[in-house]
């Protein structure tokens, strides 16, 4: 008092500010935790693969959102995204896809690298148990990462409760033919082994348009701008058309146009700040409580572009990197019943009545 009282006469709010300062620096119930973890591919053993995670460490389970970088990027490109989502109650994970950033392996352009996303989610659920709600899995992706989000809608039809694709890729062969990114075409040809006309079976496994009807679960969001050229929106419109023709109504498209207050122009949020405002559109879906009846319909038909993994079974065409097939399933019995109904090219198709999703 002998020290503060004279000062308080000159500045009457000194005592109040002193108390506010104590409150400001008092330890909170939770703090922002950001770190890097390693994991390995359960499909072919590739690793170590790296991912960053951010969340408020308060001991409460939070929805898990995997945030995917672009085709030529790495996890650091979406560092701002995971921080923004973590600040709003999400545990956010940003993997380096195989062959990108610090991850081992060779880039697979929509092949087994998509399966690595499932492994990243499983690893996060195991390592950060208590902070992550494994039943609330979501994905957000940009450009090539937007293509990953679409691939996850099709290949993991009952795993992601919310999937968000920004200017994504629904068919890598179509994308190659569009010439939207010649530099990416060169990478595809090098890593996959050729052009679509040279190795059609490889690009067949990376065409997710016929599998739009798989995506009956969750809530799906597609963002792009009317002036988008790098990833032509026509291939997303085609995916959405197949989805609608299957009688599904769980997808929303958000197209920005000239004169709009916000434009979903092709970039990361660190370059195009408008993209931060998209969080307000899809975040409520990520944070929503679990609902009765979520999951695959008890009976159905699935298109398999390379592989499909569900909570009940998985189907692999060859090694998961080539070809496609169609299966029908029935979950009404004691064990799933799955049979191949279309395989005109005679690929090897393996049905496994098990799932690598035990933690999710």
Secondary structure, DSSP 4 states (H G I P E B T S, - for coil): -TTHHHHHHHSTTHHHHHHHHHHHHSPPS-EEEEEEEEE--TTT----EEEEEEEEESS--EEEEEEE--TT--GGGGHHHHHHHHTTTEEEEEEPPTTSTT--S---SSSHHHHHHHHHHHHHHHHTBTTEEEEEEEEEEETHHHHHHHHHHHHSTTTEEEEEEES--SBHHHHHHHTTTHHHHHHHHHHHSS-TTT-HHHHHTTB-SGGGGG--SSEEEEEEETT--SS-THHHHHHHHHHHHTT---EEEEEE-TT-SS---SS-TTT-GGGGGGHHHHHHHHHPPP-TT-S--SEEEEEEESEEE-SS-EEEETTTTS-EEEEEEE-SSSS-EEEEEE-TT---EEEES--S-TT-
